[in-house]
């Protein structure tokens, strides 16, 4: 399988990206010569990680019959000081919302995504330390 995208320069630091399933703008911050009209490339990497693991977890929880009302995934990445600046530490914070949450199945789904299914996670593991935080927000009966 081959994935292909097309980017077209729009002037200054702005690019339009056509991807499989949608398009969006990529731009730099004003202090880096951009106009802030699009997402930053490194932020896209963190977004891809959240999306990949999130899709895995939602799918797995459905199969496990452990559905949740909502799921929020917050990702933070710490950049190295030297160029090229790369993420060397990444933290994923999973927040699950619902009633009677099946924590054992939720944690198993996270583990399966982390260790088996999420290719983006595996790519990140090649250059960054990854930490996971799980929080539960249970509704009262």
C-alpha positions in Angstrom: 0.0 0.0 0.0 1.3 3.5 -0.9 -0.1 6.7 0.6 0.3 9.8 -1.4 -0.4 13.4 -0.7 0.1 16.6 -2.7 1.2 19.9 -1.3 1.1 23.2 -3.3 3.0 26.3 -2.2 0.6 29.2 -1.7 3.3 31.9 -1.0 5.4 32.8 2.0 5.3 29.7 4.2 1.8 28.6 3.4 1.1 25.3 1.7 -2.2 23.6 0.7 -2.2 19.9 1.4 -4.5 17.5 -0.4 -4.6 14.2 1.4 -6.5 11.0 1.3 -9.8 12.2 2.6 -9.5 15.9 2.9 -7.4 19.0 2.5 -6.0 21.7 4.8 -3.5 24.5 5.1 0.0 24.2 6.6 1.7 27.4 7.7 4.4 28.7 10.0 3.9 31.1 12.9 4.5 34.8 12.1 7.8 34.8 14.0 9.0 32.1 11.6 7.9 33.9 8.4 4.4 32.6 8.2 1.0 34.1 8.7 -0.5 31.5 11.0 -3.1 30.6 8.4 -2.7 26.8 8.9 -1.5 24.1 11.2 2.1 23.6 12.0 3.9 20.6 10.6 5.1 19.2 14.0 1.6 19.7 15.5 0.3 17.6 12.6 2.5 14.8 13.9 0.9 15.0 17.3 -2.5 15.1 15.8 -1.8 12.0 13.7 -0.7 10.2 16.8 -3.9 11.1 18.7 -6.1 10.2 15.7 -4.4 6.8 15.1 -4.6 5.7 18.7 -8.1 7.2 19.1 -9.5 5.2 16.2 -7.9 2.0 17.5 -9.4 2.5 20.9 -12.9 3.4 19.8 -12.9 0.4 17.5 -11.5 -2.0 20.1 -13.9 -0.8 22.8 -16.9 -1.3 20.5 -15.7 -4.9 19.9 -15.2 -5.4 23.6 -18.7 -4.0 24.3 -17.1 -1.4 26.6 -18.3 1.7 24.8 -17.8 5.1 26.4 -19.9 8.3 26.1 -16.9 10.4 25.1 -13.1 10.2 24.7 -10.7 13.1 24.7 -7.0 12.6 23.8 -4.5 15.4 24.7 -1.0 15.0 23.3 2.0 17.1 24.3 5.4 16.8 22.8 8.7 18.2 24.2 11.2 19.3 21.6 14.9 19.0 21.7 16.9 22.3 22.1 19.2 21.6 19.1 18.4 21.6 15.4 16.8 19.7 13.9 14.3 20.0 16.8 12.5 16.8 17.2 10.1 15.4 19.8 12.0 13.5 22.4 9.2 13.1 25.0 5.6 12.7 24.2 2.7 12.4 26.7 -0.7 11.1 25.7 -3.5 11.9 28.1 -6.6 9.8 27.6 -9.8 11.0 29.3 -12.8 8.7 29.2 -16.3 9.9 30.0 -19.3 7.7 30.8 -21.2 5.7 33.3 -19.9 2.4 34.7 -16.7 2.6 32.7 -15.0 -0.8 32.2 -11.6 0.3 33.2 -9.9 -3.1 32.6 -11.2 -3.2 29.0 -10.3 0.5 28.4 -6.7 -0.1 29.6 -6.5 -3.3 27.4 -7.6 -1.3 24.4 -5.0 1.4 25.1 -2.3 -1.3 25.5 -3.3 -3.0 22.2 -3.2 0.3 20.3 0.1 1.1 21.9 1.8 -2.2 21.3 0.1 -3.7 18.3 -2.1 -1.6 16.1 -1.1 2.1 16.0 1.6 2.5 13.4 2.0 6.2 14.2 2.8 5.2 17.8 5.4 2.8 16.6 7.0 5.5 14.4 7.1 7.9 17.4 8.7 5.2 19.5 11.7 5.3 17.2 12.7 8.8 18.4 10.7 9.7 21.5 9.9 8.5 25.0 6.2 8.0 25.2 4.2 8.4 28.4 0.5 7.6 28.9 -1.9 9.1 31.4 -5.4 7.7 31.8 -8.2 9.6 33.5 -11.8 8.7 34.1 -14.8 11.0 34.4 -17.7 8.9 35.5 -21.2 10.0 35.5 -23.2 9.2 38.6 -26.1 6.8 38.3 
